[in-house]
């Protein structure tokens, strides 16, 4: 196993100059006479965002926010994978793996790494400290893309290698949302001897019962989920079937890439078609930049491989046996599921229904996210004990 190599993430000036030139000569579509977000990204909002990107956004600040932590590259399955490592305070910080998804990135976690690793700096208890590991998924940000689509199950095994063989953590905690939920779920499913407990802010694996065995509550949830997906799932269909066709547009047009990503930061966070996303331009553009620098195409390949391998459900009659906590946010990408649905796929031991928030909870509500993660893992030991500590 090759040792991790220190790494200082950065973007060459020539890449930044080319980006600004593309932004300045943007070609805009005709805007529909409709509510701002009704048919996709609001053109008025996007125009303000792109103007800020071209004239005021400072990548150096984003770069400094990433580089304030220790960054590394390590070869896993023949790919150079980028990860942040922040060693926790005190004599016994517990290892915690945080995994992002699409259309997010490590940017989602920058505001929570220090509070999780050093709670005493924020009025917390030293015994709550974690050693925090935040990798970039293959094909995202500074992680090398695979030569062909790979699955979240494969990445879960790569993450197990990172935590156990590279970093030496025989037992560790895992947290994830979006693809991070699915990657972490398969990792816990395949390697329960290493994952001490699992915390998710999205139900990544859904093993619904056959129609004849569904309860009225389950039938209602399945119907509401289908109704939500009808107008929302176009992105998934495209990325799961013809991701490379989409890649030509997103790789060549920064405005197209920003629209494709930012529309989800609106739709998966804000109700209705009027209000703008509750994120700063700097956070949104820092996230978009991590897709732009390496070419965004491979980031969507997870959808295709997951569909091909039917990895959105576990084999019939099986589930994650690791103790699992769920944080359900009301504006996430599906209606809040009943416990019976969750328990078909997970050993559910804790559930919190957040009063507000959406898909990007660590970025939208970092203090609340930290509070929930601490509270859940505080109850579970790293040992193989059967119950809470």
Backbone torsions as a table, in degrees:
resi	resn	phi	psi	omega
1	UNK	NA	124.2	-179.3
2	UNK	-74.9	144.6	-179.3
3	UNK	-76.0	149.5	175.2
4	UNK	-66.2	147.0	-178.9
5	UNK	-110.6	129.7	175.8
6	UNK	-54.2	143.4	-172.4
7	UNK	-145.7	136.3	177.0
8	UNK	-114.5	98.2	-178.2
9	UNK	-57.2	138.0	178.5
10	UNK	-163.8	168.3	178.8
11	UNK	-126.2	127.4	180.0
12	UNK	-59.0	144.1	178.9
13	UNK	-55.3	-35.0	-179.2
14	UNK	-63.0	-36.1	177.8
15	UNK	-66.7	-40.7	179.2
16	UNK	-67.9	-38.4	178.1
17	UNK	-64.7	-43.8	178.1
18	UNK	-61.3	-41.0	179.4
19	UNK	-61.6	-47.7	-179.0
20	UNK	-61.3	-38.2	178.7
21	UNK	-64.8	-41.4	177.4
22	UNK	-63.1	-40.3	-180.0
23	UNK	-65.7	-37.9	-176.7
24	UNK	-70.6	-28.8	-179.5
25	UNK	-106.2	36.7	-179.4
26	UNK	-63.7	146.6	173.9
27	UNK	-112.9	120.2	-172.4
28	UNK	-100.9	145.6	176.5
29	UNK	-79.5	169.3	171.5
30	UNK	-72.6	130.9	-178.8
31	UNK	-85.2	136.4	178.9
32	UNK	-71.9	149.6	174.6
33	UNK	-82.9	87.0	-173.2
34	UNK	-161.8	168.0	173.7
35	UNK	-52.5	147.8	-166.2
36	UNK	-52.8	-41.4	-174.9
37	UNK	-107.4	15.3	-172.6
38	UNK	-65.3	-40.7	-174.9
39	UNK	-114.3	21.9	-179.4
40	UNK	131.6	-158.3	-176.6
41	UNK	-61.4	131.9	178.1
42	UNK	-62.1	125.1	-178.0
43	UNK	-69.4	-35.0	178.3
44	UNK	-64.7	-43.8	178.7
45	UNK	-65.7	-45.1	-177.5
46	UNK	-64.1	-36.1	178.5
47	UNK	-61.9	-40.6	177.4
48	UNK	-66.4	-41.3	-179.9
49	UNK	-63.5	-44.7	-177.5
50	UNK	-68.8	-37.4	176.5
51	UNK	-62.0	-42.2	177.2
52	UNK	-64.0	-42.1	-179.7
53	UNK	-60.1	-44.6	-175.4
54	UNK	-72.6	-31.3	-169.7
55	UNK	-118.3	-25.3	-171.5
56	UNK	-124.4	-25.9	-177.0
57	UNK	-63.4	136.5	-177.6
58	UNK	-118.4	101.0	179.4
59	UNK	-58.2	-31.3	-177.1
60	UNK	-57.9	-33.0	178.7
61	UNK	-69.7	-40.7	176.2
62	UNK	-64.0	-44.5	179.3
63	UNK	-59.5	-41.6	179.2
64	UNK	-66.4	-36.5	178.9
65	UNK	-65.5	-33.9	176.7
66	UNK	-74.4	-43.8	-173.6
67	UNK	-79.6	-2.7	174.0
68	UNK	-70.9	-14.6	174.1
69	UNK	-105.3	164.5	175.3
70	UNK	-75.6	127.2	179.3
71	UNK	-115.6	146.8	-177.9
72	UNK	-142.1	158.5	164.1
73	UNK	-116.3	141.6	176.0
74	UNK	-143.3	143.4	179.5
75	UNK	-83.9	119.9	176.8
76	UNK	-130.0	123.6	-178.5
77	UNK	53.6	36.3	178.1
78	UNK	80.2	3.3	-179.4
79	UNK	-113.4	140.5	171.7
80	UNK	-79.0	114.4	-177.8
81	UNK	-108.4	131.7	178.0
82	UNK	-89.7	139.1	172.1
83	UNK	-149.4	151.6	171.8
84	UNK	-95.5	139.2	176.2
85	UNK	-130.6	115.5	175.3
86	UNK	-118.3	107.6	-178.3
87	UNK	-72.3	131.6	-173.7
88	UNK	-76.7	164.2	179.3
89	UNK	-74.2	162.9	171.9
90	UNK	82.1	179.3	-174.8
91	UNK	-78.8	-19.9	-173.3
92	UNK	-144.9	59.6	176.0
93	UNK	-67.1	141.6	-176.3
94	UNK	-91.8	135.6	-178.6
95	UNK	-70.0	132.8	-178.6
96	UNK	-133.6	123.8	179.4
97	UNK	-102.0	120.6	177.7
98	UNK	-108.7	127.3	-178.0
99	UNK	-124.7	128.1	-179.7
100	UNK	-84.4	-175.7	176.9
101	UNK	-140.6	-155.0	176.6
102	UNK	-109.6	138.1	2.0
103	UNK	-95.6	40.9	178.7
104	UNK	-95.0	-165.0	-177.5
105	UNK	-171.4	-172.7	176.2
106	UNK	-61.4	-18.5	177.7
107	UNK	-56.1	-34.1	-179.5
108	UNK	-57.2	-29.7	-170.9
109	UNK	-102.3	-3.3	-172.7
110	UNK	-60.6	-32.6	-177.9
111	UNK	-84.0	-9.0	-177.4
112	UNK	-108.6	-13.2	-176.0
113	UNK	-62.0	-51.8	-177.2
114	UNK	-63.9	-46.4	177.5
115	UNK	-60.7	-34.8	178.3
116	UNK	-71.8	-37.5	-177.5
117	UNK	-81.4	-30.3	-173.7
118	UNK	-134.0	66.9	-175.6
119	UNK	-60.3	-28.7	-177.5
120	UNK	-64.8	-21.9	177.9
121	UNK	-75.2	-12.9	-175.1
122	UNK	-123.1	24.9	178.2
123	UNK	81.9	11.9	-178.6
124	UNK	-96.7	-172.9	-176.6
125	UNK	-96.8	136.0	-179.0
126	UNK	-59.1	-34.4	-177.9
127	UNK	-69.5	-9.3	176.3
128	UNK	-88.4	3.3	-174.1
129	UNK	-68.6	142.9	174.3
130	UNK	-119.0	148.5	160.2
131	UNK	-88.1	114.6	-167.6
132	UNK	-99.1	128.4	178.6
133	UNK	-119.1	123.5	-176.8
134	UNK	-128.7	94.9	178.4
135	UNK	-86.3	155.1	168.3
136	UNK	-92.1	129.4	178.2
137	UNK	-56.9	150.0	176.8
138	UNK	-54.6	130.5	-178.6
139	UNK	87.3	1.0	178.3
140	UNK	-113.7	138.8	173.7
141	UNK	55.7	-123.0	-175.7
142	UNK	-96.2	8.9	175.1
143	UNK	-89.3	136.6	-178.3
144	UNK	-63.1	137.4	176.4
145	UNK	-76.2	149.3	174.7
146	UNK	-73.0	163.8	179.6
147	UNK	-73.2	-23.9	-179.9
148	UNK	-146.0	160.9	-179.8
149	UNK	-51.9	135.1	175.3
150	UNK	-121.8	161.3	-171.4
151	UNK	-99.2	159.1	174.3
152	UNK	-63.2	-26.0	176.8
153	UNK	-67.3	-41.2	176.3
154	UNK	-62.2	-41.3	179.9
155	UNK	-66.3	-36.5	176.5
156	UNK	-56.8	-40.8	177.6
157	UNK	-70.6	-35.0	173.9
158	UNK	-61.6	-42.2	179.8
159	UNK	-65.7	-35.9	175.0
160	UNK	-61.3	-42.1	177.3
161	UNK	-62.2	-43.2	178.4
162	UNK	-58.5	-48.8	-174.1
163	UNK	-72.8	-42.3	-172.4
164	UNK	-87.9	-53.4	-171.7
165	UNK	-86.0	-35.0	-179.3
166	UNK	-84.9	-48.3	-173.9
167	UNK	-98.2	-10.6	173.1
168	UNK	79.1	22.8	178.9
169	UNK	-98.5	99.6	-177.7
170	UNK	-65.3	-31.8	176.5
171	UNK	-131.4	141.7	-176.8
172	UNK	-157.6	165.9	175.4
173	UNK	-98.9	155.8	179.0
174	UNK	-135.8	142.5	177.8
175	UNK	-138.6	143.3	178.3
176	UNK	-166.7	157.5	171.4
177	UNK	-133.2	160.9	-178.8
178	UNK	54.5	-131.8	177.6
179	UNK	-60.0	-28.9	175.9
180	UNK	-60.2	-33.8	176.0
181	UNK	-67.5	-43.8	-177.0
182	UNK	-71.5	-43.8	176.1
183	UNK	-58.6	-48.3	-178.3
184	UNK	-65.9	-35.2	179.5
185	UNK	-66.0	-45.5	178.3
186	UNK	-67.4	-35.5	176.3
187	UNK	-61.5	-44.6	178.8
188	UNK	-67.9	-34.4	178.9
189	UNK	-67.0	-45.8	-175.7
190	UNK	-83.9	-25.0	-173.6
191	UNK	-133.9	55.2	-177.4
192	UNK	-65.8	-17.7	179.0
193	UNK	-70.4	-15.8	-178.8
194	UNK	-108.3	-30.0	-177.6
195	UNK	-89.1	110.3	-175.4
196	UNK	-75.2	-35.2	177.8
197	UNK	-162.7	157.2	-172.1
198	UNK	-130.0	132.4	176.6
199	UNK	-125.6	128.1	-175.5
200	UNK	-127.3	144.5	170.8
201	UNK	-115.4	27.1	168.0
202	UNK	-159.0	139.7	174.3
203	UNK	-76.3	93.7	-173.2
204	UNK	-76.4	-37.5	-178.9
205	UNK	-111.7	123.9	-177.6
206	UNK	-120.6	109.4	177.9
207	UNK	-109.7	78.1	-178.4
208	UNK	-72.1	145.3	178.3
209	UNK	-71.0	160.3	174.4
210	UNK	-56.7	154.1	-174.1
211	UNK	-54.5	-38.4	-176.6
212	UNK	-70.5	-14.5	-179.6
213	UNK	-109.8	6.7	-178.3
214	UNK	-79.5	138.3	173.8
215	UNK	-76.7	162.2	175.8
216	UNK	-54.6	-39.1	179.0
217	UNK	-64.2	-41.1	179.2
218	UNK	-68.1	-41.2	178.1
219	UNK	-61.7	-41.5	179.2
220	UNK	-63.4	-43.0	179.8
221	UNK	-65.2	-42.8	179.4
222	UNK	-62.3	-40.3	179.1
223	UNK	-67.0	-42.2	179.7
224	UNK	-67.9	-35.3	177.2
225	UNK	-66.1	-42.2	177.7
226	UNK	-63.1	-39.1	179.0
227	UNK	-66.0	-37.6	177.5
228	UNK	-65.7	-40.7	-174.5
229	UNK	-72.6	-27.3	-175.5
230	UNK	-51.7	-50.2	178.3
231	UNK	-90.4	-6.6	-170.8
232	UNK	-108.0	-15.9	-165.8
233	UNK	-93.3	8.7	179.8
234	UNK	-59.2	-39.8	-180.0
235	UNK	-59.9	-41.0	-177.1
236	UNK	-68.2	-42.7	179.7
237	UNK	-60.4	-45.7	179.7
238	UNK	-62.2	-47.2	-175.5
239	UNK	-73.8	-22.3	179.2
240	UNK	-87.9	-14.0	-175.7
241	UNK	-116.8	-50.0	-177.6
242	UNK	-131.5	59.9	-176.7
243	UNK	-63.8	-30.0	-175.3
244	UNK	-74.1	-28.8	174.7
245	UNK	-62.7	-44.7	177.3
246	UNK	-62.9	-34.5	-174.6
247	UNK	-61.1	-32.1	179.7
248	UNK	-59.7	-44.5	-178.3
249	UNK	-70.0	-45.6	-174.9
250	UNK	-71.9	-28.9	179.5
251	UNK	-74.8	-27.9	-174.9
252	UNK	-96.5	-25.0	-173.5
253	UNK	-119.4	109.8	177.2
254	UNK	-65.3	-31.1	177.6
255	UNK	-68.1	-42.3	176.5
256	UNK	-61.8	-41.7	178.7
257	UNK	-63.1	-45.8	180.0
258	UNK	-61.7	-42.5	179.7
259	UNK	-63.1	-43.5	-178.4
260	UNK	-61.4	-38.7	-177.4
261	UNK	-84.5	-48.5	-173.1
262	UNK	-66.3	-31.3	177.3
263	UNK	-56.3	-34.4	178.1
264	UNK	-76.0	-32.5	175.8
265	UNK	-67.1	-21.0	171.4
266	UNK	-84.5	-58.2	-170.8
267	UNK	-64.2	-27.2	-178.2
268	UNK	-99.6	15.4	-179.9
269	UNK	-136.3	-40.6	-170.8
270	UNK	-110.1	128.3	175.4
271	UNK	-72.8	144.7	174.2
272	UNK	82.9	-170.9	-172.9
273	UNK	-117.7	10.2	-175.0
274	UNK	-104.1	-51.3	-171.9
275	UNK	-72.2	149.3	177.8
276	UNK	-87.6	162.2	-179.1
277	UNK	-60.1	144.3	-177.4
278	UNK	-86.8	41.5	-178.5
279	UNK	-123.6	150.5	177.4
280	UNK	-71.3	153.0	174.6
281	UNK	-58.3	-36.9	-179.0
282	UNK	-63.3	-42.8	178.7
283	UNK	-66.3	-44.6	-179.4
284	UNK	-63.0	-45.1	-176.9
285	UNK	-74.0	-32.7	172.8
286	UNK	-59.3	-40.9	177.6
287	UNK	-66.5	-46.1	179.4
288	UNK	-61.8	-38.4	179.9
289	UNK	-58.9	-36.5	-179.1
290	UNK	-68.9	-21.1	171.8
291	UNK	-83.6	-36.5	-176.4
292	UNK	-67.6	-40.5	-169.0
293	UNK	-63.6	-36.5	-177.3
294	UNK	-103.9	-2.2	-173.0
295	UNK	88.4	120.9	-170.2
296	UNK	-79.7	-7.8	-174.0
297	UNK	-54.9	-55.4	-176.2
298	UNK	-61.3	-21.1	-180.0
299	UNK	-63.9	-24.8	-179.3
300	UNK	-91.1	-3.9	-176.5
301	UNK	-66.5	-23.2	178.5
302	UNK	-56.6	-37.0	-178.3
303	UNK	-62.8	-43.6	-178.3
304	UNK	-65.9	-47.3	-176.8
305	UNK	-68.8	-36.0	178.2
306	UNK	-64.7	-41.2	177.8
307	UNK	-66.4	-43.2	-179.6
308	UNK	-60.9	-40.5	-174.9
309	UNK	-96.3	3.3	178.8
310	UNK	51.9	57.1	-174.2
311	UNK	-101.3	16.3	175.0
312	UNK	-92.0	9.2	175.9
313	UNK	-148.8	152.8	174.5
314	UNK	-87.2	159.6	175.2
315	UNK	-53.4	143.7	-176.6
316	UNK	-50.4	131.6	176.7
317	UNK	83.5	4.2	179.5
318	UNK	-120.8	162.1	179.3
319	UNK	-160.1	172.6	171.3
320	UNK	-68.5	125.7	179.6
321	UNK	-91.6	-14.4	179.8
322	UNK	-66.2	139.8	175.8
323	UNK	-55.0	127.8	-172.3
324	UNK	-125.5	132.7	173.2
325	UNK	-111.8	139.6	179.8
326	UNK	-116.2	131.7	169.7
327	UNK	-108.6	112.7	-175.9
328	UNK	-103.7	117.0	178.4
329	UNK	-101.0	136.8	-171.1
330	UNK	-66.5	-22.7	-178.5
331	UNK	-105.8	26.0	178.0
332	UNK	-78.9	-171.3	-168.8
333	UNK	-83.8	11.9	172.7
334	UNK	-157.9	157.2	175.9
335	UNK	-61.9	152.2	178.7
336	UNK	-55.5	122.7	-175.9
337	UNK	-79.9	151.8	172.4
338	UNK	-69.4	153.9	-179.5
339	UNK	-57.2	-34.6	-177.1
340	UNK	-62.4	-33.7	176.5
341	UNK	-69.0	-45.1	-179.4
342	UNK	-61.8	-42.6	-174.7
343	UNK	-68.9	-17.7	175.1
344	UNK	-69.2	-23.1	-177.9
345	UNK	-112.8	-18.6	-172.4
346	UNK	-139.4	155.0	170.0
347	UNK	-83.8	79.3	-173.7
348	UNK	-72.7	119.2	179.0
349	UNK	-117.6	-11.0	-177.6
350	UNK	-156.4	138.7	176.4
351	UNK	-140.1	133.9	174.4
352	UNK	-126.7	125.5	174.2
353	UNK	-98.3	107.9	-176.9
354	UNK	-67.3	145.0	179.3
355	UNK	-71.1	-28.7	180.0
356	UNK	-143.2	176.3	172.8
357	UNK	106.9	168.0	-176.6
358	UNK	-140.2	-146.2	-168.7
359	UNK	-66.0	-30.3	-173.2
360	UNK	-109.3	55.3	-168.9
361	UNK	-63.8	-34.8	-179.9
362	UNK	-65.0	-31.7	178.5
363	UNK	-85.3	-38.3	-176.9
364	UNK	-75.4	-41.6	-176.5
365	UNK	-134.9	68.8	-173.0
366	UNK	-59.9	-40.6	-179.1
367	UNK	-65.2	-40.8	178.8
368	UNK	-66.0	-42.1	178.3
369	UNK	-59.4	-47.6	179.4
370	UNK	-59.3	-44.5	179.9
371	UNK	-58.9	-44.1	-178.2
372	UNK	-69.1	-41.6	179.6
373	UNK	-65.0	-46.2	178.1
374	UNK	-58.6	-48.5	-175.2
375	UNK	-61.5	-40.2	-178.6
376	UNK	-69.8	-52.5	-174.5
377	UNK	-72.4	-19.8	175.7
378	UNK	-58.2	-29.5	-175.2
379	UNK	-83.8	-9.1	-172.9
380	UNK	-122.6	128.7	179.4
381	UNK	-80.5	160.1	173.9
382	UNK	-74.1	-19.9	179.3
383	UNK	-69.0	176.0	-178.4
384	UNK	-86.9	22.3	179.6
385	UNK	-59.7	149.0	-174.0
386	UNK	-79.7	-21.3	-174.2
387	UNK	-129.0	179.6	-179.2
388	UNK	-61.6	153.8	176.9
389	UNK	-88.5	NA	NA
